[in-house]
Structure formats: structure tokens, C-alpha cells
Amino acid sequence: MTSTNTTDQSAPQPDRRPSPWDAPAPTGGHDALGGAVEGVEGDRSGSVVSDRAVVSAPDAAAATPAALLPAAADHYALFQDVAGEDLQAWADARSLADEVLPRINDWWDRGEYPIELIARLGELDLLTDGLDVPGHRTLSPLATGLVNMELSRIDGSVGTMVGVQGGLALRSIMLLGSEEQKQRWAEPLARGTEHAAFALTEPDHGSDSVSLETVARRDGDGWVLSGQKRWIGNGAGCHLTVVWARVEDESQPALHGQVSGFLVDQSLPGYDAEVIRGKVALRAIHQAHITLDEVRIPLAQRLPGARSFKDTSVVLFATRAGVAWGALGHALACYEAALEHAQKRIQFGRPLAKAQHVQVRLADMLQTLTSMQLHCRRLAELEAAGTIRPEQASLAKVHNTRAAREIASNARDLLGGSGILLENRVVRHRSDIEALHTYEGTDTMQSLIVGRSITGVSAFA
Ligand SMILES: Cc1cc2nc3c(=O)[nH]c(=O)nc-3n(C[C@H](O)[C@H](O)[C@H](O)COP(=O)(O)OP(=O)(O)OC[C@H]3O[C@@H](n4cnc5c(N)ncnc54)[C@H](O)[C@@H]3O)c2cc1C
């Protein structure tokens, strides 16, 4: 799709510009997504869990719920009735496992963002996060959740790619944008041919992002943006950033002083972004620290539906359930790895799984996992009925990210020393879940939202 807006400074960039994320070409046959892989870490040092063994991608057309989620991981058969388009979307997400798992540890180890995966996610039509985008399937709430779960079950960075590009950036445009903005951005973002960010958090405003200080000053026929943003996925070396800023425009009293969204081309003068290094979670996607120094954009680049922070919150609320599903994916991966390890690892002349205490621990994990699944399934029902309330998504987010941490820690320990090796998968998920625990509203802030709903009193504002 080409732009119909000739004044649009965010003109299409068909080829990705050189990115500060670009890392040296990998060695050992890791240079092309989907290509042959040599030297994939094998079974060493007593480790018995392999990425491929734990999740293998079935033929999407032949997938069944039981193949995607065996009974040992679906104790109440909560997902065995998934069928039709929902099942297809779930299987499509799973199909990425074979492409990603053999190389994810390499990317993770090197802190490299395989940004080409976004186009691959677009090819599979997995980027729309339940949005109604013309020319694309509209995933049901259940399918959207299953896709989130499955991608995080593969890797948290991959799940976060969809969360940022589809869940936050594309959603902002589809819910709050003008027809012209949707025409320009919906297709390339849904296809993954262009990459977008959602910039709300600032160095001094995380949980209280409602107090953000970035300003958008009206200046003649444009807006001039100044301020800083932190932790912004896709914020460097990509195409578009949806910047949330406080409006300074006394000619529009209703808007003056309010928070609104602005579409900012990352190549504009004054837009400077630095990848945040030294991160120990979600290492296969990058977040940026952005400085906006008098960045000038046309008037038409403001999202007309974004008239106050309440409109920003609509976007944030819509993606919170996705984090609960993502946490479920991480927990599933850890539980499956622990179960496989317990069955294969021999100590004292018998498999770990024959020890009573190990079975109790596995049963504990399954119990926690099942409660996570119940939260997710119910969220999908409420969303499909159109009755879901923000505090319900908050409760599920809190419950599931806490539960995923618990399962990941238990699984890590059950794998012994092998549990701290990337090749055994658990420690990567255990690290990634820390980011989910914090982003899209911290554990505490989500609890306070639930607390406000049950007491009628806000403890934070
Ligand atoms: C990997 C990652 C990716 C991210 N991606 C994005 C992105 O793409 N776009 C974006 O805009 N943002 C992004 N974020 C930012 C994220 O949303 C914030 O980190 C989050 O909102 C918390 O803000 P903070 O880190 O500043 O912590 P703070 O707000 O400083 O909180 C620190 C601690 O204090 C607690 N706390 C805060 N206020 C209260 C209170 N009133 N009462 C009790 N406890 C309180 C918090 O719960 C937390 O435990 C990302 C963050 C991470 C880690």
C-alpha cells in the first residue's frame, strides 16, 4: 500500500535502513532465517532437555489441540475444543518454533534482535493482535490469546515483537487514528514490512506515565516535539514511533495540556535513539532510550482520537490480557522442560520422576499452570462477550506473571545445574518473565487497579 498523503514526512521506507542493532553476521550456519543450522547446542553436561524435543512444530494443516497442548499440560482439557480459525492461528504461531528455536539462544546470547522475524510474523498474519485490519484475518480473543501464549512459549522476545508492533503501535492507529493514517500504516505494520514503536514511558515517569513531560508544541502548520522516552521496543532503527506527548496549543483549549499521540518518523532530524544495553531479559528484542529534540511533524500526524490520557489507557488496557497469555506461554515452556527432564534424568539409579517429592513438585507446577489457563480462558470469554473490565485484565496479569515466575523458578531448580544453561531453555524464560512482570503496568500497579475496583478508593492517584 502506498501513502496517499503527499505531505506525510513519514514516507514509506521499503528497505530497512542500517540499524544500530545490526550485529556481526552469525557463524555456524545461522545467517538466514529458516536456513540450515549447524552446531545447535546438543545434549551436554548431563542436560537432557532439548528445544526441539520440548516443542516441535506440527504441520499447521494437520494440527490438533492435543498435538499443540498434550494432556499433561492441559489437565482440565481447557483448550481441547479449540477448532477452525482459532486452531489455525494457534498452529500458525506454533509453526515458527522450528524456525526460531534452533537459533534463539544464539540471538539471546549475543543480544541480537532478529528484526526480520517481524516480516515473518506478518507473512503468517500474526501481527494484528485481534484488530480488525482490512485484508487480514481478525483473530478472535481466544485466538489472539493462543497466539500470544504460543509465541512466548517459543520465546519472550518474539511475543514482545507482536505486543509492540501490533498490540500497541498498530492498535493506537486503528483505534485512535484518522482514515488517512490507517491507510498509510495499517497494511505495512500488519504485514511487518515496516516496524513501529509505542513510546509512552519516560526516564522519570514509568508507573505514573500519566504525568509524562514530553511536549508537542503547536507551531504554525506543525507540531514540535521535545522530551525523552525510555524502554521503547522498536524505538531505534525502525520506521515509526507513536509518541505520547502533552499538547501545548492554546488555540485548542480542550486539547491544551492533555496527552495525545503523534506519529513520528524515526529518521527525522532531532530524533535520536540509543539501544539500551546490558539487559538480562528479552535479549532478542531491543528497547531504546529516545531523545526528541525539537522534532517537527505536520499537523496531520496527531492521532485525532487521542484527546486525553484516557484514550491512551484504552490502548494499554486492550493489550494487558495479552501479557497474561504471554506469561502462560513462558510457564508452559518451563513446565514442559521440567517434566521432560524429570522423566529422562537418572539419579540414584532411577529417573527423577520416580521420586515422590519430584512428582509433588510437578503436580504443584501443573496446579499453578491450570489456574493460569483458567484465568486466560475466562478473559477470552469476557472479551468475546464485550463485557471485560480493565480490572479483570489487571487481575489476570498479576496472577499469571507471578505464577509464571514461580513455575520458572521451580523448573530451573529441577533441572539442577543444567537449569542455568541457555540450551535447556528454562533460564531464558525465567529471565524473560521478569520483563513481563514489570511492563504494561507493574505487578503492584495492576494490584492497585484491582484494589481500587474493590474498595472504590484509589491508592495511587
Ligand atoms: C523490557 C521492557 C520493555 C518495555 N517496553 C516499553 C515500550 O515499548 N513502550 C513503553 O512506553 N514502555 C515500555 N516499557 C516500560 C514499562 O511499561 C515500565 O517499565 C513500567 O511501566 C514500570 O515503570 P518503571 O520501570 O519506571 O518503574 P517505576 O514506575 O519506577 O516503579 C518501580 C517500582 O515501584 C513500584 N511503584 C510505583 N508506584 C507505586 C505506588 N504508587 N505504590 C506502590 N508501588 C509503586 C512499582 O510497582 C515498581 O515495583 C518497557 C519496560 C521493559 C522492562
The ligand as a Tripos MOL2 file, in Angstrom:
@<TRIPOS>MOLECULE
LIG
   53    58     1     0     0
SMALL
NO_CHARGES

@<TRIPOS>ATOM
      1 C1         11.6360   -4.9490   28.6380 C.3       1 LIG1
      2 C2         10.7470   -3.7570   28.7320 C.ar      1 LIG1
      3 C3         10.0610   -3.3160   27.6090 C.ar      1 LIG1
      4 C4          9.2680   -2.1690   27.6660 C.ar      1 LIG1
      5 N1          8.6650   -1.7010   26.5210 N.ar      1 LIG1
      6 C5          8.0230   -0.4970   26.5530 C.ar      1 LIG1
      7 C6          7.5290    0.0860   25.3360 C.ar      1 LIG1
      8 O1          7.6480   -0.4860   24.2350 O.2       1 LIG1
      9 N2          6.9240    1.3040   25.4140 N.ar      1 LIG1
     10 C7          6.7670    1.9730   26.6040 C.ar      1 LIG1
     11 O2          6.2120    3.0760   26.5900 O.2       1 LIG1
     12 N3          7.2440    1.4390   27.7630 N.ar      1 LIG1
     13 C8          7.8680    0.2340   27.7720 C.ar      1 LIG1
     14 N4          8.3630   -0.3140   28.9400 N.ar      1 LIG1
     15 C9          8.2350    0.4440   30.1950 C.3       1 LIG1
     16 C10         7.3410   -0.2000   31.2420 C.3       1 LIG1
     17 O3          5.9950   -0.0290   30.9070 O.3       1 LIG1
     18 C11         7.7380    0.3980   32.5990 C.3       1 LIG1
     19 O4          8.9950   -0.1670   32.9350 O.3       1 LIG1
     20 C12         6.7230    0.1390   33.6840 C.3       1 LIG1
     21 O5          5.5580    0.8840   33.4640 O.3       1 LIG1
     22 C13         7.2870    0.4940   35.0710 C.3       1 LIG1
     23 O6          7.8770    1.7400   35.0770 O.3       1 LIG1
     24 P1          9.3410    1.9190   35.6990 P.3       1 LIG1
     25 O7         10.2310    0.8980   35.1060 O.co2     1 LIG1
     26 O8          9.7160    3.3470   35.5200 O.co2     1 LIG1
     27 O9          9.1890    1.5750   37.2420 O.3       1 LIG1
     28 P2          8.6560    2.5410   38.3960 P.3       1 LIG1
     29 O10         7.3820    3.1720   37.9910 O.co2     1 LIG1
     30 O11         9.7570    3.4540   38.8310 O.co2     1 LIG1
     31 O12         8.3440    1.5040   39.5620 O.3       1 LIG1
     32 C14         9.3690    0.9620   40.4000 C.3       1 LIG1
     33 C15         8.6720    0.1240   41.4850 C.3       1 LIG1
     34 O13         7.8560    0.9550   42.2860 O.3       1 LIG1
     35 C16         6.5270    0.4620   42.3320 C.3       1 LIG1
     36 N5          5.5870    1.5810   42.4380 N.ar      1 LIG1
     37 C17         5.4680    2.6400   41.6150 C.ar      1 LIG1
     38 N6          4.4990    3.4590   42.0510 N.ar      1 LIG1
     39 C18         3.9770    2.8910   43.1790 C.ar      1 LIG1
     40 C19         2.9380    3.2330   44.0950 C.ar      1 LIG1
     41 N7          2.2050    4.3380   43.9480 N.pl3     1 LIG1
     42 N8          2.6830    2.3900   45.1050 N.ar      1 LIG1
     43 C20         3.3890    1.2580   45.2930 C.ar      1 LIG1
     44 N9          4.3870    0.8780   44.4520 N.ar      1 LIG1
     45 C21         4.6680    1.6910   43.4140 C.ar      1 LIG1
     46 C22         6.3800   -0.3160   41.0250 C.3       1 LIG1
     47 O14         5.3280   -1.2790   41.1140 O.3       1 LIG1
     48 C23         7.7490   -0.9610   40.8960 C.3       1 LIG1
     49 O15         7.8020   -2.1030   41.7110 O.3       1 LIG1
     50 C24         9.1280   -1.4730   28.9000 C.ar      1 LIG1
     51 C25         9.7980   -1.9410   30.0330 C.ar      1 LIG1
     52 C26        10.6060   -3.0550   29.9690 C.ar      1 LIG1
     53 C27        11.3320   -3.5040   31.2090 C.3       1 LIG1
@<TRIPOS>BOND
     1     1     2 1
     2     2     3 ar
     3     2    52 ar
     4     3     4 ar
     5     4     5 ar
     6     4    50 ar
     7     5     6 ar
     8     6     7 ar
     9     6    13 1
    10     7     8 2
    11     7     9 ar
    12     9    10 ar
    13    10    11 2
    14    10    12 ar
    15    12    13 ar
    16    13    14 ar
    17    14    15 1
    18    14    50 ar
    19    15    16 1
    20    16    17 1
    21    16    18 1
    22    18    19 1
    23    18    20 1
    24    20    21 1
    25    20    22 1
    26    22    23 1
    27    23    24 1
    28    24    25 2
    29    24    26 1
    30    24    27 1
    31    27    28 1
    32    28    29 2
    33    28    30 1
    34    28    31 1
    35    31    32 1
    36    32    33 1
    37    33    34 1
    38    33    48 1
    39    34    35 1
    40    35    36 1
    41    35    46 1
    42    36    37 ar
    43    36    45 ar
    44    37    38 ar
    45    38    39 ar
    46    39    40 ar
    47    39    45 ar
    48    40    41 1
    49    40    42 ar
    50    42    43 ar
    51    43    44 ar
    52    44    45 ar
    53    46    47 1
    54    46    48 1
    55    48    49 1
    56    50    51 ar
    57    51    52 ar
    58    52    53 1
@<TRIPOS>SUBSTRUCTURE
     1 LIG1         1 GROUP 0 **** ****
